[in-house]
Amino acid sequence: MSPNKPSYGKVDRDYGMRMFTTPPEEDGPVWMVNFMKYREEATYADGTKGVSGQEADDKYAPTEILHEIGAEVPFFGDVVLQLAGNDVKWDRIGVVKYPTRASFLGMQNRKDFQDKHEHKEAGMEFTFVIGCQPNKLSPSLRVPFESWDSFEHAPTEEDGPVMVVHLLKFVEGGREGPMEEYQNKAIKVAQKHGGGAAAMFNVEGTIMGDGRQWDECRFVSYPSLRSFMAVVQDPDRLEAQNGPRTAAIADTYTVVVRPRNDTFTTHGAI
């Protein structure tokens, strides 16, 4: 974010105030899920040319600052396929776990962070920054990554693991009942092909976006893109999807991401 009004999204000041006023004894970790769309060419205030939006964001990445404040990056990767949500075509997904909401807010006021921000302002066309809390995952829904080599579509050098990320807004009452039943069936189909739930989050607020509110963000891991496509074509999944899932969802994005860093698959959201 920027001390001035950013060009790449709107700040939700109500959520920001809730974060700011959280009593220290009630504060704790928050997972910020970032959906990122880059400019084709970065637009620097000084007229610098020849830098892509992604290259500008790479210069922005505040890795050292995150380390200093005790934050971690459990997931980061590039979008290779988008299956749902046509108004924005996303380029990257990243997740940063901050030790507290106060640490996230405090980082915005650091001079070294603000000095880096020109690169994000130049390179980012639009972004969601979504504050989340993890759901406890039943072991029966987890991804069976330990046995990936035994599956038909095992990971290879040419086609390694992918993460399917679902951002969801439910209709009223849509999260319970048939949708929960669908989720359990869909995960079982995914596990048949080596996939499974890596991490699932409840959304507590969207600090940067376009004003839309979201309910959940789900990370489902697969040994390869081939394995995910086998799930897409599996008759059991098609049967489960037609009906309750469509009726339960008011808005969604679904993207397939090739991870550069991923601890969700092996350790979950911890």
C-alpha positions in Angstrom: 0.0 0.0 0.0 1.0 3.6 -0.3 0.9 6.6 2.1 -0.9 8.3 -0.8 -3.9 7.0 -2.7 -2.7 3.9 -4.7 -3.5 3.5 -8.4 -4.0 -0.2 -8.3 -7.0 -0.6 -6.0 -9.2 0.9 -3.3 -8.4 0.7 0.4 -11.1 -0.7 2.6 -10.8 1.8 5.5 -13.4 0.0 7.6 -11.3 -3.2 7.6 -8.2 -1.1 8.1 -9.8 0.5 11.2 -10.8 -2.9 12.6 -7.2 -4.0 12.2 -5.8 -0.8 13.8 -8.1 -1.0 16.8 -7.6 -4.7 17.6 -6.4 -4.8 21.2 -2.8 -6.2 21.5 -4.0 -9.1 23.6 -6.4 -10.1 20.9 -4.1 -9.6 17.9 -2.3 -12.4 16.2 -1.3 -13.8 12.9 -3.0 -12.8 9.7 -2.5 -14.3 6.3 -2.6 -11.7 3.5 -3.6 -13.4 0.2 -2.5 -11.3 -2.8 -4.0 -11.6 -6.2 -1.8 -9.6 -8.6 -2.3 -8.2 -12.1 0.7 -6.4 -13.7 0.9 -3.6 -16.3 2.4 -4.8 -19.5 5.0 -2.0 -19.1 5.8 -0.3 -15.8 4.9 3.3 -15.6 7.5 5.1 -13.5 6.9 8.7 -12.5 10.4 9.7 -13.8 9.6 8.2 -17.3 11.8 5.1 -17.0 11.1 2.8 -19.9 11.8 -0.8 -20.9 10.7 -2.4 -17.6 7.8 -4.9 -17.4 5.2 -4.7 -14.6 6.4 -8.0 -13.3 10.0 -6.9 -13.3 9.0 -3.7 -11.4 7.2 -5.8 -8.8 10.2 -8.0 -8.4 12.2 -4.9 -7.5 9.5 -3.9 -5.0 9.4 -7.3 -3.2 10.2 -6.3 0.5 11.7 -9.7 1.4 14.3 -8.3 3.9 11.7 -6.1 5.6 9.3 -9.0 5.9 12.0 -11.1 7.6 12.8 -8.3 10.0 9.2 -8.0 11.2 8.8 -11.8 11.5 6.6 -12.3 8.5 6.8 -15.3 6.2 5.9 -16.1 2.6 4.4 -19.6 2.7 3.1 -19.5 -0.9 4.1 -17.6 -4.1 3.7 -18.5 -7.8 2.7 -17.6 -11.3 -0.8 -18.1 -12.8 -0.7 -20.5 -15.8 -4.4 -20.9 -16.3 -7.6 -19.0 -15.2 -10.8 -21.0 -15.1 -13.3 -18.6 -13.5 -13.7 -14.8 -13.3 -13.2 -13.0 -16.6 -13.1 -9.3 -15.6 -9.5 -9.5 -14.3 -6.8 -11.8 -15.7 -4.5 -12.5 -12.8 -0.7 -13.0 -13.2 0.5 -14.0 -9.7 -0.8 -15.2 -6.3 1.2 -14.7 -3.2 0.5 -15.2 0.5 2.3 -13.4 3.4 1.8 -14.5 7.0 2.3 -11.5 9.3 2.8 -12.2 13.1 0.1 -9.6 13.9 -2.2 -7.2 12.2 -0.2 -4.4 13.9 3.0 -5.6 12.2 1.3 -5.4 8.8 0.0 -1.9 9.4 3.3 -0.8 10.9 5.3 -1.9 7.9 3.4 0.6 5.8 5.0 3.5 7.7 8.6 2.3 7.5 10.7 4.6 5.3 12.6 1.6 3.7 9.2 0.1 2.7 7.9 3.4 1.3 11.1 3.8 -0.7 10.4 0.5 -2.4 6.8 1.4 -3.1 7.5 3.3 -6.4 8.2 -0.1 -8.0 4.8 -1.5 -7.0 3.0 1.7 -8.1 4.8 1.5 -11.4 4.2 -2.2 -12.1 0.9 -3.2 -10.5 -2.2 -2.6 -12.6 -4.6 -4.1 -10.0 -4.5 -6.2 -6.8 -6.5 -7.8 -4.1 -4.9 -7.9 -0.6 -7.2 -10.2 1.4 -6.8 -10.7 5.2 -7.5 -14.3 6.1 -7.6 -16.8 9.0 -7.0 -20.6 8.4 -9.7 -23.2 8.7 -8.7 -26.4 10.4 -8.4 -29.1 7.8 -9.4 -32.7 8.4 -6.5 -35.0 7.7 -8.9 -37.0 5.4 -9.1 -33.9 3.1 -5.3 -33.3 2.9 -3.3 -33.7 -0.2 -1.4 -37.1 -0.4 1.8 -35.5 -1.5 4.0 -38.1 0.0 2.8 -40.7 -2.5 2.8 -38.4 -5.6 5.3 -40.6 -7.5 2.9 -43.5 -7.4 0.1 -41.7 -9.3 -0.5 -41.9 -13.0 0.3 -38.2 -13.5 3.3 -37.9 -11.2 5.3 -34.6 -11.2 8.0 -34.3 -13.8 10.7 -31.7 -14.7 8.4 -30.5 -17.5 5.2 -30.6 -15.5 5.6 -30.1 -11.8 3.1 -29.4 -9.1 0.3 -26.9 -9.5 -1.9 -25.2 -6.9 -5.5 -24.4 -7.8 -6.7 -21.3 -5.9 -10.4 -20.6 -5.4 -11.6 -17.2 -4.2 -15.2 -17.5 -3.2 -18.2 -15.4 -2.3 -21.3 -17.4 -1.3 -24.9 -16.6 -1.6 -26.7 -16.4 1.8 -26.5 -19.8 3.4 -24.5 -21.2 0.5 -21.5 -22.3 2.4 -23.4 -24.9 4.4 -25.4 -28.0 3.4 -25.0 -29.0 -0.3 -21.9 -26.9 -0.8 -20.1 -28.7 2.0 -21.2 -32.0 0.7 -19.9 -31.1 -2.8 -16.6 -30.0 -1.3 -16.0 -33.3 0.4 -16.9 -35.2 -2.8 -14.7 -33.0 -5.0 -11.7 -33.4 -2.7 -12.1 -37.2 -2.8 -12.1 -37.0 -6.6 -9.0 -34.9 -6.5 -7.3 -37.4 -4.1 -7.9 -40.1 -6.6 -5.6 -38.3 -9.0 -3.1 -37.2 -6.3 -4.6 -33.8 -5.4 -6.1 -32.6 -2.2 -6.6 -29.6 0.1 -3.4 -27.8 1.0 -4.9 -24.8 2.9 -8.3 -23.2 3.4 -9.0 -19.8 4.8 -11.9 -17.7 6.0 -11.7 -14.1 4.8 -11.9 -11.5 7.6 -11.6 -8.5 5.2 -10.1 -7.1 2.0 -7.7 -4.3 2.7 -7.1 -3.6 -1.0 -9.4 -4.4 -3.9 -12.5 -3.0 -5.7 -15.0 -3.0 -2.9 -16.2 -6.6 -3.3 -16.2 -8.7 -0.2 -15.2 -12.4 -0.1 -15.9 -15.4 2.2 -13.2 -18.0 1.5 -9.9 -18.7 -0.2 -9.0 -22.3 -0.9 -5.7 -23.8 -2.0 -5.9 -27.3 -3.6 -2.6 -28.9 -4.6 -2.0 -31.4 -7.5 1.2 -33.3 -8.5 1.0 -31.9 -12.1 -1.2 -29.9 -14.5 -2.0 -33.2 -16.1 -3.4 -34.6 -12.9 -5.6 -31.5 -12.4 -6.9 -31.9 -16.0 -7.7 -35.5 -15.2 -9.8 -34.3 -12.3 -11.6 -31.7 -14.5 -12.6 -34.5 -16.9 -13.5 -37.0 -14.2 -17.2 -38.0 -14.5 -17.5 -38.2 -10.7 -16.5 -34.5 -10.4 -18.7 -33.4 -13.2 -21.7 -35.1 -11.5 -20.9 -33.5 -8.2 -20.4 -30.0 -9.6 -23.6 -29.7 -11.6 -26.0 -28.3 -9.0 -25.1 -27.3 -5.5 -21.8 -25.7 -6.2 -23.2 -23.4 -8.9 -26.2 -22.5 -6.8 -24.1 -21.7 -3.7 -21.6 -19.3 -5.3 -22.3 -15.6 -5.9 -18.9 -14.7 -7.2 -15.6 -16.5 -7.7 -12.1 -16.6 -9.3 -10.3 -19.9 -9.9 -6.7 -19.8 -11.1 -4.1 -22.5 -11.6 -0.7 -21.5 -10.2 2.7 -22.9 -10.8 4.4 -22.4 -7.3 7.8 -20.9 -6.9 7.5 -21.3 -3.1 4.9 -23.6 -1.4 4.8 -24.8 2.2 1.0 -25.2 2.2 1.2 -28.6 0.4 3.6 -30.1 2.9 2.7 -28.3 6.1 -0.7 -26.6 5.6 -1.4 -23.1 6.9 0.7 -22.9 10.1 
